[in-house]
Amino acid sequence: MRRDRTTAQTTGKLAVGARFKMSELGIMRLPELANKTGTVVEISIRTPGITVLFDGAARPTVLDQSYIAPLSG
């Protein structure tokens, strides 16, 4: 069965495959994820959610795009 997804390749400074860290807002809202980093795996154009895979995690997580920031370097 084919599953169609409407996705965008990039949003602002984030793109599929980009490395990220938690933003200041993300740390305030989800302090248990404060020191986590990971990779963007899907960006939806229908919702503000971005699917991410945290380093060491087995399953992806959906976060509001304002909760993450690109890693510099």
Buried (B, 14 or more C-beta within 10 A) or exposed (E): EEEEEEEBEEBEEBEBEBBBBBBEEBBEBBEEBEEBBBBBBBBBEEEEBBBBBBEEEEEBBEBBBEBBBBEEE
